Amino acid sequence: MASHSDTLVVFFGATAGANGGKLGSDEREIILLVWQIVDLHEKKVGKLHKCFVKPDTLELTDQCKEETGLTLEDIVDAEPLDKVLEQIQQSVTSEVKCLGRSSYTLLVNGPLIIRQALHPEASKKNLVLPECFFSFVDLRKEFLKCCPNASSVQKLTLSSMLDYVGLPAVSEQMIGVKEVNSMVQLTLCILDEPYNHKFYCAETVNTKFDSGTCSKMEPVDSETVIRARGLPWQSSDQDIARFFKGLNIAKGGVALCLNAQGRRNGEALVRFINAEHRDLALERHKHHMGSRYIEVYKATGEEFLKIAGGTSNEVAQFLSKENQVIIRMRGLPFTATTQEVLSFLGPESPVTDGAEGLLFVKYPDGRPTGDAFVLFSCEEYAQNALKKHKQILGKRYIELFRSTAAEVQQVLNRYMSTPLISTLPPSPIVPLPVLSTPPFLPTASSTRDCVRLRGLPYTAGIEDILEFMGDHTVDIKTHGVHMVLNQQGRPSGDAFIQMKSPDKAFLVAQKCHKKTMKDRYVEVFQCSTEEMSIVLMGGTLNRSGLSPPPCKLPCLSPPTAYAAFPTPPTILSEAALYQPPLLAAPRGPPTTLHSPAHALAYYPPQPHLYMNMNMNYTAYYPSPPVSPSTVSYFAAPPGAMAAAVAAGAHPVAAPSHPAAAAASSVLPQPGALVRMQGLPYNTGVKDILSFFQGYQLQPDAVLILYNFSGQCSGEALITFPNEDIARRAIAERSGQPFYGQLIHLVFCN
């Protein structure tokens, strides 16, 4: 605190890149430090010191050369930063003692040299900074206390402050010397009459990041939160705090984001103590963590609470122990006990407070998820525990990795919000005026009057597609735009467009192929409605031609145990799998007098959910019509069916509604199909995605096969992006243990 300091050390620095208001924004190293002591009691000034610093990279930007007047010759023989800082501390300490004083505090013109240059560089070089560099006084803020009408802090400059108090500008032109002399004059001025200013308190730089918990009820200012993107997946909260070294992060203010499979997605939300520190954090956009650059954007307090906020008393009690290292364990046997886990970790990595330092993650009904969090009192114990990564407990190998308090909250929130039993869906037929016209369905034909758009941005809508096609929009058939959605009802990146003639389709494929839409290029292929159906079955279409589906799959309706979905005893023929009703049908405008005029109705994609939460369904939905002001849209109910190939899987079809006589089938996505055999009977889609992590699988690429009674048959179909990835997965993963059972993979050709 400056109130206890006898002296101020006026301090200035310059880097090999941007300086002034952009100091530290380009990660350039410090090349110059200048300082001078001011005795607060006697109001005397010490000797001015100037010291060059040799950077690791001997290079000066043109901007630096122009602003500072320095050249490589000036710094090539200088000492490195750690030596210079040691010299500064020794010199200042000696001079303060000679003045008969006992303490000192740095005085800077803005926090950039300390927060954005010195601390980040020292962190990257693993330097231990002297204690004096963890507190400082900002001259601009102190000046504003004396002269509140001067201007805002951000607009204050040394020349404007000198002019405000009537002091002449410093004539010295040498970089660093001019700035320090100006700061010394201003300091002496506000110490004297009529201001008689006292330097009461200094700003501090946190020496470490404090983990902690955050309640969902806690107010979080949106002006203090950022989103960091592009983080290495193994990054911990301490790594992120180190990236923002020099800026003060709020307690428990780092929240690592998880994807749908519970794995880190390379993003984190970070909460700072105030808006000033948040704004400085935004200046570190595209700074590097190791060899990766990190993107930094603004975020909101609501987003932070969604990730880091928690309400569980059990979690709050678990995380109440401070200064603990958190390790996450994944893949535990469901029958694992506390004592078995403690024995697995061993005496070389004792858990804090024994069983109290172990938190099992469970579903709301008390069933274990296979995850647990463990507390260790020091880094050494945590490192010993991490050495157990992928060792066997029971018949399963266990994954261990570093975690955070926010991740504990996020994982617990996710599992505790999982419903015990998925509710049966409401009828997909939303009440609307009766439509008298029959549904329009594209007739299967070999005429190549369609185009397929592949690689659409997931945020693309109908308007984007029409804009993408430009003048060719007039050649689209009525109701001819069909967007394909995945099983979650989200865009899959594909769309089919019916054109008025094969010539028009050919022209679109030639003119629009690899045009960009929202910074992504889109592939455009000419095709027929017959080929369209085959592609939806899992075949591939490119400019070289059409490849048939890797295998033809019969389909099953949902288990017949659920009376809400009656199952007629009819067999689905193989030919039915290739019929055009894979795309749900639009209907014309209603003709009844009671229908609302010009109403555009969309049936939101609602894939059926059944009590077996592992079942995977796929349904395709149409786009709105080209003329949204005059046509209503009536989507046929999604066909909730599960493919089955294993012995004992009986193909039975069940339209779930009379309006869906031609219901959608569950179809493999385009790509290379692999059969996975030997699965445990409680396997879920999430487990398979985790097993194939790194093979570019999407959530809708996994299809678990069920027998007639609705139980898992022990097999699944996996659609890989291409044959190369599929064969690599077979070579690397076949014969590997999957929750205690050996898996066999077969390529479907």
Salt bridges, closest charged atoms under 4 A:
ASP6 OD1 - HIS41 NE2 3.39
GLU27 OE2 - LYS124 NZ 2.47
GLU27 OE1 - HIS288 ND1 2.98
GLU29 OE1 - LYS125 NZ 2.68
ASP39 OD2 - ARG101 NE 3.09
GLU42 OE2 - ARG101 NH2 3.74
ASP56 OD2 - LYS125 NZ 3.80
GLU95 OE1 - HIS49 NE2 3.24
GLU121 OE2 - LYS125 NZ 2.77
ASP138 OD1 - ARG140 NE 3.77
GLU142 OE2 - LYS145 NZ 3.33
GLU142 OE1 - HIS197 NE2 2.57
GLU203 OE1 - ARG115 NH2 3.41
GLU203 OE2 - LYS141 NZ 2.97
GLU218 OE2 - ARG271 NH1 2.89
GLU223 OE1 - ARG278 NH2 2.85
GLU267 OE1 - ARG227 NH1 2.67
GLU267 OE2 - ARG229 NE 3.01
GLU276 OE1 - LYS141 NZ 2.97
ASP279 OD1 - ARG278 NE 3.14
GLU283 OE1 - LYS22 NZ 3.39
GLU303 OE2 - ARG227 NH2 3.23
GLU322 OE2 - LYS251 NZ 2.72
GLU348 OE2 - LYS388 NZ 3.33
ASP365 OD2 - ARG367 NE 2.72
ASP371 OD2 - ARG328 NH2 2.51
GLU379 OE2 - ARG402 NH2 2.03
GLU399 OE1 - ARG330 NE 3.27
GLU407 OE1 - ARG264 NH2 2.82
GLU407 OE2 - ARG328 NH1 3.10
ASP449 OD2 - LYS477 NZ 3.39
ASP464 OD2 - LYS518 NZ 3.35
ASP475 OD1 - LYS504 NZ 3.97
ASP494 OD2 - ARG452 NH2 2.46
GLU523 OE1 - ARG454 NE 3.02
GLU531 OE2 - ARG448 NH1 2.82
GLU574 OE2 - LYS552 NZ 3.81
GLU715 OE1 - ARG675 NH1 3.19
GLU723 OE2 - ARG727 NE 2.83
GLU732 OE1 - ARG728 NH1 3.64
